[in-house]
Amino acid sequence: MDIYTLGIDVGSTASKCVILKNGAELTAKSLIDVGAGTSGPARAIAGVMEASGLRPEDIAYTLATGYGRNSIEGVADQLSELSCHAKGAYFLFPEVKTVIDIGGQDAKVLKIASGGLLNNFVMNDKCAAGTGRFLDVMARVLEVRIEDLERLSAESTNVVNISSTCTVFAESEVISQLARATDKRDIIRGIHRSVAGRVGGLAKRIGIEDQVVMTGGVAQNHGVVAAMEQEIGHKVYTSPLAQYNGALGAALFAFQRATR
């Protein structure tokens, strides 16, 4: 008999769900672009159930993770996003040793031991710089869509240094560059380098080992990924499931608990 497990990752800016079959096969996934304290989690759960064609009673175990994990009713258990990101990254990349996760309002670097267990971590959750929120603010100032940042950065022909590590001061820097008629594409490239510098500094504090995997929504922006590779001097691997990594790890832990 097949065993289906549901992992729910309630972040600060998005809600993600993953259903796994027998702890190995992706059955369905869903993402809603609002997180904790909104209708996002409920809509994400409804979406993944509809996509899977399963009924609630078909789910053997449900586990929640993320910033808003304690706000979800009816789940069997909750677990730290640190452990879930380690588990998910190990499932996608069995050779992983370092995970760089950039979420909506925090950034964290994880050291992974054998078997995908979390060995150590360092985290920035006190400042928006180096997070998805930072990129959202910069895109708004530049009057471009967040999904266009990668393409515009790739078209840059010059390097513009965004030196401030504070979102407010970096915003002022960008406005000053725009006032000088600096090409937006060069500014965006500088913004990507600023994110990589901030998060790369965290990674260097904890120690970087190959294989390096990047997760979270920002991992979909290959302009940031390329800047990170340059910053840390290591190849950075990503997956199309990067934004679902926490939910994937939660579903994997759910399978373990359903079968123990």
KEROKE-221070 format. One record per residue (C-alpha): x, y, z; residue in one letter. Coordinates in Angstrom, 1 decimal, padded with zeros to 4 digits. Layout:
N
ZASE     c1     c2     c3 rest
ZASE      X      Y      Z    A
...
***
This chain:
260
ZASE     c1     c2     c3 rest
ZASE  000.0  000.0  000.0    M
ZASE  001.4  003.4 -001.0    D
ZASE  002.2  005.9  001.7    I
ZASE  001.6  009.6  001.0    Y
ZASE  003.0  012.3  003.2    T
ZASE  002.5  016.1  003.2    L
ZASE  005.2  018.7  004.0    G
ZASE  004.1  022.3  004.6    I
ZASE  006.6  025.1  004.7    D
ZASE  005.1  028.4  005.9    V
ZASE  007.6  031.1  005.3    G
ZASE  007.3  034.9  005.9    S
ZASE  006.5  035.6  002.2    T
ZASE  005.3  032.3  000.7    A
ZASE  003.5  029.1  001.6    S
ZASE  004.7  025.9 -000.1    K
ZASE  003.4  022.3  000.0    C
ZASE  004.8  019.0 -001.2    V
ZASE  003.2  015.5 -001.3    I
ZASE  005.5  012.5 -001.5    L
ZASE  004.6  009.0 -002.4    K
ZASE  006.6  006.4 -000.4    N
ZASE  009.1  009.0  000.7    G
ZASE  010.7  009.1 -002.8    A
ZASE  008.3  010.2 -005.5    E
ZASE  007.0  013.7 -005.9    L
ZASE  003.2  013.5 -006.3    T
ZASE  002.2  017.1 -006.2    A
ZASE  003.4  020.6 -005.1    K
ZASE  001.8  024.0 -004.6    S
ZASE  003.0  027.5 -003.9    L
ZASE  001.1  030.6 -002.8    I
ZASE  003.0  033.9 -002.7    D
ZASE  001.9  034.9  000.8    V
ZASE  003.0  033.4  004.0    G
ZASE  002.4  033.3  007.8    A
ZASE -000.6  035.2  009.1    G
ZASE -002.5  035.1  005.8    T
ZASE -004.7  032.7  003.8    S
ZASE -001.6  031.4  002.0    G
ZASE -001.1  028.2  004.0    P
ZASE -004.7  027.1  003.7    A
ZASE -004.7  027.9  000.0    R
ZASE -001.4  026.1 -000.5    A
ZASE -002.8  023.0  001.2    I
ZASE -006.0  023.1 -000.8    A
ZASE -003.9  023.5 -004.0    G
ZASE -001.6  020.5 -003.4    V
ZASE -004.5  018.3 -002.4    M
ZASE -006.4  019.2 -005.6    E
ZASE -003.3  018.7 -007.7    A
ZASE -002.7  015.3 -006.2    S
ZASE -006.2  014.0 -006.6    G
ZASE -005.9  012.7 -003.0    L
ZASE -008.3  013.0 -000.1    R
ZASE -007.2  014.2  003.3    P
ZASE -007.6  010.6  004.7    E
ZASE -005.1  009.4  002.1    D
ZASE -002.3  011.4  003.8    I
ZASE -000.5  009.2  006.3    A
ZASE  001.4  012.0  008.1    Y
ZASE  001.6  015.8  007.8    T
ZASE  004.5  017.8  009.1    L
ZASE  004.9  021.6  009.1    A
ZASE  008.0  023.7  009.0    T
ZASE  009.0  027.3  008.5    G
ZASE  008.4  030.7  010.1    Y
ZASE  004.7  030.1  010.6    G
ZASE  004.7  026.3  011.3    R
ZASE  003.0  026.7  014.7    N
ZASE  000.0  028.5  013.1    S
ZASE -001.1  025.4  011.1    I
ZASE -003.9  023.4  012.7    E
ZASE -004.4  019.7  012.1    G
ZASE -000.8  018.7  011.4    V
ZASE  000.8  015.8  013.2    A
ZASE  004.0  017.6  014.0    D
ZASE  006.3  020.6  013.4    Q
ZASE  010.0  020.8  012.8    L
ZASE  012.7  023.5  012.4    S
ZASE  013.2  024.7  008.9    E
ZASE  016.9  024.2  009.4    L
ZASE  016.5  020.4  009.7    S
ZASE  014.0  020.4  006.9    C
ZASE  016.3  022.3  004.5    H
ZASE  019.1  020.0  005.3    A
ZASE  017.0  017.0  004.6    K
ZASE  015.5  018.3  001.4    G
ZASE  018.9  019.4  000.0    A
ZASE  020.4  016.0  000.8    Y
ZASE  017.5  014.3 -001.0    F
ZASE  018.1  016.4 -004.1    L
ZASE  021.9  016.4 -003.9    F
ZASE  023.3  013.4 -001.9    P
ZASE  026.8  014.8 -002.0    E
ZASE  025.8  018.1 -000.4    V
ZASE  028.0  019.5  002.3    K
ZASE  027.0  023.2  002.4    T
ZASE  023.5  024.6  001.9    V
ZASE  022.9  028.4  001.3    I
ZASE  019.3  029.2  001.8    D
ZASE  018.0  032.7  001.0    I
ZASE  014.4  033.2  001.9    G
ZASE  012.0  036.2  002.0    G
ZASE  013.3  037.7  005.2    Q
ZASE  016.3  035.7  006.3    D
ZASE  019.4  034.0  005.0    A
ZASE  021.1  030.9  006.5    K
ZASE  024.0  028.7  005.7    V
ZASE  024.0  025.0  006.8    L
ZASE  026.8  022.5  007.3    K
ZASE  025.6  019.1  006.4    I
ZASE  026.9  015.8  007.9    A
ZASE  026.6  012.4  006.4    S
ZASE  023.0  011.2  005.9    G
ZASE  021.8  014.7  005.4    G
ZASE  021.9  015.6  009.1    L
ZASE  022.4  019.2  010.2    L
ZASE  025.8  019.7  011.7    N
ZASE  026.0  023.4  012.2    N
ZASE  024.5  026.6  010.9    F
ZASE  024.7  030.4  010.9    V
ZASE  021.8  032.7  010.2    M
ZASE  020.9  036.3  009.5    N
ZASE  017.3  037.1  010.5    D
ZASE  017.8  040.5  012.0    K
ZASE  018.3  042.5  008.8    C
ZASE  016.6  042.4  005.3    A
ZASE  019.9  042.9  003.5    A
ZASE  020.9  039.7  001.6    G
ZASE  017.3  038.4  001.5    T
ZASE  014.5  038.1 -001.0    G
ZASE  012.9  041.2  000.7    R
ZASE  016.1  043.2 -000.2    F
ZASE  015.7  042.2 -003.9    L
ZASE  011.9  043.1 -003.8    D
ZASE  012.8  046.6 -002.5    V
ZASE  015.5  047.1 -005.1    M
ZASE  013.2  046.0 -007.9    A
ZASE  010.6  048.5 -006.7    R
ZASE  013.1  051.3 -006.7    V
ZASE  014.3  050.4 -010.1    L
ZASE  010.8  050.0 -011.4    E
ZASE  011.4  046.5 -012.8    V
ZASE  009.7  043.2 -012.2    R
ZASE  011.5  040.8 -009.7    I
ZASE  011.4  038.1 -012.3    E
ZASE  013.4  040.3 -014.8    D
ZASE  016.3  040.9 -012.5    L
ZASE  018.3  037.8 -013.7    E
ZASE  017.9  038.7 -017.4    R
ZASE  018.8  042.4 -016.9    L
ZASE  021.8  041.5 -014.8    S
ZASE  023.1  039.2 -017.5    A
ZASE  023.0  042.1 -020.0    E
ZASE  025.2  044.3 -017.7    S
ZASE  028.5  045.5 -019.3    T
ZASE  029.9  047.3 -016.2    N
ZASE  030.3  046.8 -012.5    V
ZASE  028.5  049.2 -010.1    V
ZASE  029.4  048.7 -006.5    N
ZASE  026.5  048.8 -004.0    I
ZASE  028.5  049.0 -000.8    S
ZASE  025.9  049.4  001.9    S
ZASE  024.9  046.3  003.8    T
ZASE  021.8  048.0  005.1    C
ZASE  018.6  047.9  002.9    T
ZASE  017.7  051.5  003.7    V
ZASE  021.2  052.8  002.8    F
ZASE  021.5  050.5 -000.3    A
ZASE  018.2  052.0 -001.5    E
ZASE  019.6  055.5 -001.2    S
ZASE  022.7  054.3 -003.1    E
ZASE  020.5  052.9 -005.9    V
ZASE  018.5  056.1 -006.1    I
ZASE  021.8  058.1 -006.4    S
ZASE  023.0  055.8 -009.2    Q
ZASE  019.7  056.4 -011.0    L
ZASE  020.1  060.1 -010.6    A
ZASE  023.5  059.8 -012.4    R
ZASE  021.8  058.0 -015.2    A
ZASE  023.7  054.8 -014.5    T
ZASE  022.4  051.9 -016.5    D
ZASE  019.8  049.9 -014.6    K
ZASE  021.4  046.6 -015.7    R
ZASE  024.7  047.5 -014.2    D
ZASE  023.0  048.5 -010.9    I
ZASE  021.1  045.2 -010.8    I
ZASE  024.4  043.3 -011.3    R
ZASE  025.8  045.3 -008.4    G
ZASE  022.8  044.5 -006.3    I
ZASE  023.3  040.8 -007.0    H
ZASE  026.9  041.1 -005.9    R
ZASE  025.8  042.9 -002.8    S
ZASE  023.5  040.0 -001.8    V
ZASE  026.3  037.4 -002.6    A
ZASE  028.8  039.4 -000.5    G
ZASE  026.4  039.6  002.5    R
ZASE  025.4  035.9  002.4    V
ZASE  028.9  034.7  001.2    G
ZASE  030.3  036.3  004.4    G
ZASE  028.0  034.1  006.5    L
ZASE  029.1  031.1  004.5    A
ZASE  032.8  031.9  005.1    K
ZASE  032.2  032.2  008.8    R
ZASE  030.9  028.7  009.1    I
ZASE  033.3  027.2  006.5    G
ZASE  032.4  026.2  002.9    I
ZASE  032.8  022.6  001.7    E
ZASE  031.8  021.2 -001.7    D
ZASE  029.1  020.3 -002.8    Q
ZASE  027.4  023.7 -002.3    V
ZASE  023.7  023.8 -002.9    V
ZASE  021.5  027.0 -002.9    M
ZASE  017.9  026.8 -001.9    T
ZASE  015.0  029.2 -001.4    G
ZASE  013.2  031.5 -003.8    G
ZASE  016.3  033.6 -004.6    V
ZASE  018.0  030.5 -005.9    A
ZASE  015.8  030.8 -009.0    Q
ZASE  017.6  034.1 -009.8    N
ZASE  020.8  032.8 -011.6    H
ZASE  022.2  036.3 -011.5    G
ZASE  022.5  035.9 -007.7    V
ZASE  023.8  032.3 -008.1    V
ZASE  026.5  033.4 -010.5    A
ZASE  027.5  036.2 -008.1    A
ZASE  027.6  033.7 -005.2    M
ZASE  029.9  031.4 -007.1    E
ZASE  032.3  034.3 -007.7    Q
ZASE  032.1  035.4 -004.1    E
ZASE  032.8  032.1 -002.5    I
ZASE  034.9  030.4 -005.2    G
ZASE  032.8  027.3 -005.4    H
ZASE  030.3  026.0 -007.9    K
ZASE  026.8  026.4 -006.6    V
ZASE  024.1  023.8 -007.5    Y
ZASE  020.4  024.6 -007.7    T
ZASE  017.3  022.6 -008.4    S
ZASE  013.9  023.5 -010.0    P
ZASE  012.5  022.5 -006.6    L
ZASE  014.8  025.1 -004.7    A
ZASE  011.8  027.1 -003.4    Q
ZASE  010.1  023.9 -002.3    Y
ZASE  013.1  022.5 -000.4    N
ZASE  011.8  023.1  003.1    G
ZASE  008.4  021.5  002.3    A
ZASE  010.2  018.6  000.6    L
ZASE  012.3  018.0  003.7    G
ZASE  009.2  018.2  005.9    A
ZASE  007.5  015.6  003.7    A
ZASE  010.6  013.3  004.0    L
ZASE  010.6  013.6  007.8    F
ZASE  006.8  012.9  007.7    A
ZASE  007.5  009.7  005.8    F
ZASE  010.1  008.6  008.4    Q
ZASE  007.6  009.2  011.2    R
ZASE  004.8  007.5  009.3    A
ZASE  006.8  004.3  008.9    T
ZASE  008.7  004.1  012.2    R
***
